[in-house]
Amino acid sequence: MSWLWTTEDLIAAISGRSFGALPEGITGISIDSRSIQPGEAFFAIKGDRVDGHDYANIAMANGAAFIVISEARLPAMGSLTVPKVVVDDVLAALARLGVAARKRTQAKIIAVTGSVGKTTTKEMLRRALTPSGKVHASVASFNNHWGVPLTLARMPEDTDFGVFEIGMNHPEEIRPLVKMVQPHVAIITTIAPAHLGNFNSISEIAAAKAEIFDGVVPGGHAILNHDNDQFEMLEKAAMAAGIEHIHSFGQHAKADVRLAEFNASEENSTLWLTIGGETMEVALGAPGRHIAENALAVLGAVMLVEADLDQAVDALADLQPEKGRGQRHKRAIGNGYFTLIDESYNANPASMRAAIALLATTSPHAGAGGRPGRRVAMLGDMLEMGDYAQRVHANLAGPLLAAGIEHVWLAGPEMAALRDELPESVHVEYHETTEELSEFALNSVAPGDVLMVKSSLGMGFGKIIAGLLDKFPAFSDTGPHTHQGL
């Protein structure tokens, strides 16, 4: 049996005490009693909303090898006749295990942060590095105070490349996490007005992102977006942190990995870049200039960790957008179909603009009776904007008009500012709640339409996506369908 951790090593790493007959080792680590797999250890973390200790019995019923619980909860859980490891604090113990995982591996480690594009860049790195060795990367967006240590603790000892996403909502969140990760390469995708309600300026956001430099190992590298207004500030911060090797990407003439040309299509794109003195053509299996720009950072990192660049380029041709991050669906309606672009995972002003640009490159097609389809931007509030909220929502009118979007469906109190800013030439549908807009969309989408859905996660626009996918079946280009719909 190949263990992720022997029980002896795990207990030593987390400074735990054992109770009961523990197995020789574990195959994985989980903090979710619902998805735990047989043979995994269950860490009963106390979160903001739920306490894992309350679900320990479910974890054991689902096959947990043993449970890791806190000393304070032991008296109440002593009657549970299951193997236990007791620690002072479960989340702190998970962090200690993550640190031990980092110490035992010889993997090349890459850390990614930025206001936009962290998860997509992480997934591109996973795909690009896989031909060169065993890759371990964050699941979904596990980028916070529990997601990063969990990802570290799950890293097998024989990993060749580790890829970690690190996020933040406030200052001093990235620094402790990156000191655990200790990357060889740190990437900042871009700086944009995200979480503005928690900061006084873009410069403060840049300073918080620059905390990632504090964990880079001696002799390590930083990769920065040369096209971003905060580039010089970040470059100085990297130098102040002692990083000797600072690289840049973008369209800027001085970028080390430079975008020479970009050709967009509806479902993929092609870019030409200069890297290491050579020009390369790169086909991406996903559309969007913002994705192409982050691909530059990805390929720069591939070079720096000495992975195979040509194989990385080939791997990116099969890139597919993630759920909530540009994933596309063709759904049957009437005697045709509509296209749904799912950008529902999250939103800030920069990612909104990128999604609107993506919609602009997608052409509607003829609907019933030859009626032309519509490009529809279906937008919800961008949260955590603080005093800037009204301004940043109203400012989306410019990108929408420039992209030629004539149909805008909105929900949320902050989107009222955009409603009021758009001219009469734009067909605006506004509702206060996500539920009301969802009902409208289900009854108003038509054959030929392209519908792009985007909002902050807290607005629940994922329910709109789920509703549309549930009501309208997948459309097949290869044959007829029986769905009658609208």
N, C-alpha and C positions, 0 to 999 in steps of 0.2 A: 504493500500500500504506500502510495506517495502522499505524505502529509503536507499540508500547508504549514502547520506548526505541530511539533510534538507537544504533548501536554506539559512535559517537564520544562521545555523552553518557554512556552507561553506563560506558565505560572511564574517562572523566574523573571520574565520581562515585565510583567504587570504587578509584581510584588503581591501575589495573591496567596490565599490559604485554601486548601482543598478540603472538601467534605464529600464522602461517598466514594464509590468505585469509579474512578475516571478512566476513560479510554486512553490508549497509548498516544493518540494524536487526533487532530481534526482536519477536515477537508476544506473548511471555509469558515467565514465569520459573517454573522447576520445580526442586524438590530431590528428586524421585522419578523414577528412571530408568524405572519401569514405566508411569507415567501421563503422561510428558512428551509433548507434542504437537509435530508438525513445526513448526520455526520458532522454538521457544522456547529460551532459554538455560538450561543445566543448571549449577546451583551445587552443587559437590561438597562438601557440608557433612559434617563429621565429627561424628556423634552419639554417644550413650552406647553404642549397640549396634552400629551399622554406620557405615562410612566411605564417603561418596559417591564418593570417588576410585576405589574398587574396582568401581564400577558405571558409570564414565564411558563405557566401550565400549558398554554396553547403551543408555545415553542417546543416543549418537551413532547407533546402529543404529535407534533409534526416531524419529530425525529432529531431534535437537537441532541448533540453528544453530551453537552453539559451547559449549565447557565452560569453567567458571571453576574453577580449581584453585589450590592453595596453592604457594608458592615451594618449600616443603620437599619436595613430591611431584613437582616438575618433573623432576628427574633420572630418576626411575623411570618417568615417563609421557612422556618426550621422544620415545620411539619411536612413540607414537600419532600417526598422520598425520592429525590433525583440528585444526580451528581452536581455539585456546586463548586464554584471558585469565588471566594469572597474577597473584595477589595475595598479600599477606602472610598473611592468614587469611581463609578463605572466609566464615565466619559474620560476622566483622567487616566484610567487604566488603558483604555483604548488608544489614547494618545501615546502612552508609554510603549505599547505594542507597535504602534506605527513607527516610532523612533527606532525601535529595535529592528524592524523590518528594513528600514533604510540603511542601518549600519551593516546588516549582513549581506546586502546585495552588491554586486559589481556593476549593476545596470547604469547606463547613461540616462540621466533624468532631465526631463524638460518640463518646465512649469509655464502655464499660460494664464495671463489675466488681461483685463481691458474692459472698456465700457460696453463694447459690442463684439460679438463673434467668438467668445471664449469656447463655447461648446462645439461649434462647428470647426474651429481651428483644432481643438483637441481630437475630434473625430477624424479630421484630415490627417493629423499626425499619426493616429492609430493605423489608418489605412496605408499611409505612405511608408511607415517603418516596418510593417508586417513582413514584406518580402525579405528583410534583412535580419530578422531575428524574432525572438519571443517578446511581444509587447504587452505591457500591463497599463491600463488607462482607466480613468474615472468612469463610473457608470453614470449615465444621464448627466445631471448637473450637480454631482456630489462635490461641491466646491466651498463648503462652509466649515464651521468649527467641529462638526461631527463627520461631514462627508470626506474631508481631506484625511484625517487620521484613519477613518475606516478604509479608504482606498489604499493608504500606505500599509495598514495591517494585513490587507488581502494580497499584497504583492509577493509572489513566489520568490524564493531565494535565487532561482536560476533565470530571472528576468533579464533580458538584454536591454530593453528600452522601457522606461517608465514615463508616462505622460499624465500630468496633474493639472487640473483646472482649479484656480484659486479666485474666489469672488469676495466682494465686500459691499456693505451698505454704509459703513462708518469708518473713520480713521482707526488705525491700530488693530484691524482685523486680519489683514494679509500678513503682517510681520511674524506673528507667532506661528502661523501655518507654514510659511515658506521656510522658516528655520527648522521645521520638522522635515520638509521635503528635500531641502538642500540640493537644488537643481544645478546641473552643469550649464543649462541654457534657460534663460528667462525671456519670455516673449510678452510684450505689451501690444495687443492688437491695435488699439486706438484709445483716445480719451474723448469722451463725449458727455453731454449733460444728463447723466443717469443719477438717480438718487439725489437730485439737486436740493430736495428738502432737507437733507442732512448735511449739506455743505454750503458755504457762502460763495463759492466760485468754482469755475472749471479748474483753476490752478490748485485748489484744495483737493479736488478729485484726482488730479494728476499726482499730487504729493502722496495721496493714499495708495494709488496704484504703484508708485515708485517704491513702496515698502518691499516689493518683491525682490529688489536688488539685495536686500539685507541677508538673504539666505543663500545667494549664489556661492558655490564652492570656490576656493582660491583657484585662479586660472580659468574660471568660467566665463560665460558669454551672455550678453544682453542683445536682444533683437528688437528694434524700435521702428515705429511707423514714421518715415521721413516726411510724409505728406501731412501729418497732423500738426496743428498749431503749437502743441505742447512738446514737440520733438526736442528742442534745445534744452528746455527745462528738464526733461527726462534724461537726456544725455548727460547733463551736469550732475543729476542725482545718481546716475549709474557710476560716474567717475568718483563722486564723493563716497560711494559705497565700496570703492576699491576694485571695481570691475575694469580690467585692462582691455578686454576685447568687446568693443561695442560695434554692432552692425545695424544696418538700416534696410528697410524695404519700402517700395512705393514707386510712384511715377517720377519722383524728384530726380533731377539729373545726377545728384551725388549719391543716390541710394545704392547700396552694395548689391542688393537684388532688385533690379529695376524692371518695372512694367514698361515694355517697349510698345506693345500694341495689344488691344483687347477687342475680341469679336464676340458679341452676345447673340444667342438665339433663345428660343422660348424654354427649352428644357436642358440645355447645356451651354458651354462656352469654350472658347479657345483663347489662350493668351500666349504672347511671346515675351520672354524675359531674358535679361542678361544676368548671368551669374558666373562668378569665377572667370570672367573674361570671355565667356561663350554665350551665344544666343540659343535658347531652347524654345521649342513649341510645346505647349502643355494643353492637352484636352481635358476639360473638367466635366464630369457627369452631372453637374448641377449648374443652374444659371445664376447670374448676378455678379455685378462687378465687385461688390463687397466680398464675395467668396473668393473671387480671383485674386484680390489684393491680399487676403489672408493666406492664400496658397503660396504667395511669395515668401512669407514668413516661415511657412511650413517647410518649403524646400531649402531655405537657408538653414533651418535647424537640422534638416536631414544631412546636409553637408557637414555641419559642425560636430555632429555625433558620429560622423564617419560611416553613415549608412549608404546604401547604394542609391545614387541619385536617379539613374535611369529607370530602375525598377520602381522607385517612388513615383516618378512621373507617370509610368504605365498604370500604377495602382489608382491614381487620382482620376483616371478616365472612367472608373466605375463608381465614383463618388455619388451618393444619393442624399438628397436633403433629409434631415431628421424630422420626426414628428414635431409639429409646432414651429418648425424653423424652415419653412419654404417647401414642405412636402406637398406634392400635387396629386389631385384626384380628378379623374374624369367620371362624372356621375350621369347615369341615364335619366332623361326627362323628356316626356312627350315622345316625339319621333327623332330626338337628337340627344345632345348631352350638354352639360355645362362643366367648366373647369373650376375647381376649388383649390386655391393656394392657401395652405394652412401656415400662417405666421402667428398663431395664437399664443405661443409660449410666453412671450414677454415683449415689452416695448419701452423705448425711450426716444427722444427726438431723432437721434442718429439712425437707429434701426427702423423707425417709421419711414424716414426718407429713403432708406435702402429698399424697404418693402414696396413703397410707392414706385420707385424706379423699376423694380422687378415687374410690377403690374403693368407698367407702361410698355415693357418689351413683349408682353403676351397679347397676342391678337385675338379678339373675339372672332367667332365665325357665324355664318348665317344660321338663324334659328327657323322657327316655323314660318312657312310662307315666304321664305327669303328675308324675313325681318332681321336686320343686323343685330348681333349680340352686343352686350354692353360690358365695358370695363367698370367694375364696381369695387370701390374701396370701402370695406366694412370695418370701421375703426372704433375702438373703445378707449377709455381714459388711460393716460400714462400716469401711473401713480408715483408717489414720493417726489413730486416736483415742487412741493412747498409753495413759497410765494411766487415762484416762476410759472405756476401751473397755467394760469390764463394765457400768459404770453406764449408759452411753448406750444399750447394747443392751437391757438389762433395762427401761429406761424406755419402750421402745416398747410395752410391755404396756398402759399406760394408753390411748394413742391407739387401739390395736386394739380394746380393750374398749368404749371410748366410741363407736367407729364400728360396733359390733355385728358385727365380723368373727369368725366362729366356726370358720374353717378356716385354719390357718397352717402353711405348709410352709417349712422352714428348712434352710440349709446354711452351714457354716463354723464354726470353733472359737469365734468370739465370739458367734455366735447361740445357743450353748448357754445363755448367761445369760438370753436372752429365753425360751427353752424352759422353763427352770426357774421363771421368773416368772409364766408364764401359768397360769390355774386349769384344773382338770379339765374345766370346761364348754367349753373351746376344744379342738378336735380338732387336735393338733399332730403334724406329721410332721417329724422331724429327721434330717439326714444330715450327716456330717462334710465331704463333698466336693460340689462342684458337679456332677460327673459322676453321683454316686449319686442326687442329687436330680433331675437331668434324667431319668434312667431311670425314677424313680418317677413324675414328672409325665407323661411320655409314655404311661405305662400306667394312670394314675389319673384324668386329666381326663375329664369326662363331659359329655354334652349338657346345655345350660342353664347351665354354669358361667361365672363371670367370674373370670379368673385374672390377677392383677397381679404382675408380676415386677420386683423391684428389688434392687440391690446396688451396691457399689462396683465400678468398672470392672475392677479387678484380680482380682475373683472369677470373672470369665468367664461371667457369667449370660447374655451375648449368645449363648452356645452353646445355652442352654436355649431361647431365643427361636427360634434357627435350627432347632433340632431339632423344635420344635412346628410351625413354618411348613413344614418339609420333610415331616413325616409327614401333616399334615392340610391338605387343599386349601382354597382360599378358598371361602367360602360365599356363594352368591348368593341375595338375597331374591326374585329375580324368577322363579326356576324351580327345578326339582328338580335334584339332584345324584346321582351314582352311587356316591360314596365310602361304604363300609360301616363302616370304622374299628371303634371299640369298640361 
